[in-house]
Amino acid sequence: MVTNSNSSSHEMIKLPCELRKLVWGDNIEQSIFERWSQRFQFSNDEPSALIQYEGGPCSVLTTVQAHLLNELIFCKRCQYDWRQASSDEIDLHFLNALVSILHLLSSSNNKVYLANFHYEKQKDNLTVNQFHQEIKFNICQSNIDLKEIVFSRLQMWKNSYGVLLFLYSCLMTKTIDLLKKEIDDETSLPLIDIAHGHGSQCLTNLLITGFATPHCFDGDKDISGLTLYGIHQQASIGFLSSLEIYRLMEVGWFLKNPKSPIWILGSETHLTVIFSREQALVEQDGETPLKKALKIFHKYDTERNGFISNSLLEQVITEIIESSIIKINQTINQLKLRMDPDNLQIITESSFLNELFPQDQYKLSNSNQIGPLNGKPFIIYHYNGLPRSNKDKKVLYASAQANISDYGYGNDTPISAVAPVQPGSYLPITGVLRTKWPTIELQWDDDAKPSLN
């Protein structure tokens, strides 16, 4: 974390070739580079909504948009009319969003690297090499200087290569060594897909959580001796994925339950944002003893079938005891007899929780679960930065009246309980939201049909 003292370096550092390779691979397609060569530009129709020109840079644009909304919609100056905030006010929240992300990435480095780009001709169509030869970085080690320099470069962020310059600032701040260490799956590299130009899940997770893992589950998993690194704590922004509907991805409690009611939604090809000003949608305390124990159970239930092999119980209990979550006085054999009385050689999640937390008001019965707001309607908004994906090609927030009935919280809902999206039954966005709130219903204003793509 950068300090509060006033300290920065005037030394200018060039972009390392190794980082360029980490982002693009061995060769950079000019067409993909051009799609990423865009500025941070706001919609004329929605003053706080960023525009995305082409497919590709949504991993940067949507995360910045989400952090910007986190600044804007809870701002006391803007709370009564946040959609009509002045351009100066929007710029302030935009710059604060950039600072927030850089702070997130500097937590283990104590330095922030800020891109500096001055190209005399200011052409929009530089070659790949021309662009990269001109990038240099300032090192900043104080909060005061960080904010001052980020704010002073507002026009640079809003010029042709603003998105890439911020991306490189983030990656340099994180450091190459940490990026390589945290990306445990080499198939996740490069960070920008060489064929389609989309940002990887590593990049999205990095800008949400500060950690460049390709996985979205809670904690770490051991798969045949290979450790896969997941998410270890709540972030300000959450993440939900359409891939989870079909069990192609597991999104854990931490990403489903951010500190603010703002989630990035992932489809097969694009990222968008869903958000609300209703704070009751988020749960701040994710570290109750029961939730800690349940996360350990899920580490061994790798397929999320709702049970583990009888033989794995000793490892689960050992980890619970070593973590000082609860005291367990029974022997492993006694626990097996109580959790698997019919000797089926499996331990179900419900028997595990009933035995270890018999007095806990966990609401194991689905019928007893109570949704946030007790079923009271609330307003939810959706952002998609691609003009072609918006009505009349105008980038605007779509709004809906939402309702979550009983058995709707979904924080620990197994994926098997979420019905796949049936063609024609409801919009795909509903299916994604039901991976968190299985009973959510949405009535979109003006008959809007928000697109995830």
C-alpha angles and dihedrals in degrees: 000000000000114000131243093241121100106258131137137145127238089205112118119216126199124228109270115238089226091061092048089054091047089056102039108014124232096318130031117215108225091219092055091044089053091052089055093044096091137123131238099262129170126223118257087219098047110031096205099041118101118223123228112204100195140002114282117055096063092112089066099033097048095047091049088046091052093049090046091053090049088058095042110042094050095041110122091216092054104031097106097045107013094151090060098047115143122260090249090053091049091049089052092053091043092054092045088052090055090049091049092054093047090050089052091054097044096058094103098030106048089214136086121206113208120196118236117196127180117166112171097213093045091209120177093213106057117155118250092257095045091054097047094046091059099051118103132166137224118211114228124189103171134069090225095055093040093058093041094052095043090050093046090057096056092122091049091056089048094049127090100285100034096121094052093044091054091045091054091046089055095047094045089050092051089048128228093256094056092044092054092045095050097044096077095173115067090198085072089068138130097043090226114053110247094215105040104016097233121144115248126245086253090063094047092048091047093056092044102042106011090243121105099213118142089217130084102194124107119269125341129312131209111216111183091324095317115116115219115196119222137172118306106185146017118279129199091251127048136210135218127179137205087214090070091064088068094038092249091124137024117219111193135215094268095059093039091052111046124172091252127043093252124113134180110223118214124204126176092275112014148033127227135167133244119192145163138186090226106111093190087077092074128066115212101193109067097153106076113141090252093053091047091052092046092053090054090050090051091053088066095037089069095167093046091235092148095250143063133211115274088238093062096058094088091057091048094049092045091054092048091051094045089051090053090230096141138343115256117194101176123090121246091254091052091050092049091052092051097041096041105030093158092052093237089151092238134098113214121213092239094051090047093053095040091055098044098036106029094151097040116115090226093143092225090173108085090217091062097052115111120208124225115278089020091261096312113147119249137179121258128184134207128206126197114173097201111097091208089060094054130079111271086000090279115137103229135147111257112218131204141181105241132194130187114196127199113305088033108114094089098186092134100018111141113236089238088068092059113086116226117251109270115211110257095007097098141332118289090243089065090056092054093048090050090064083074103025107027094192101041115139123194133199107191118213118243090013089285118177105201114210125219090201 
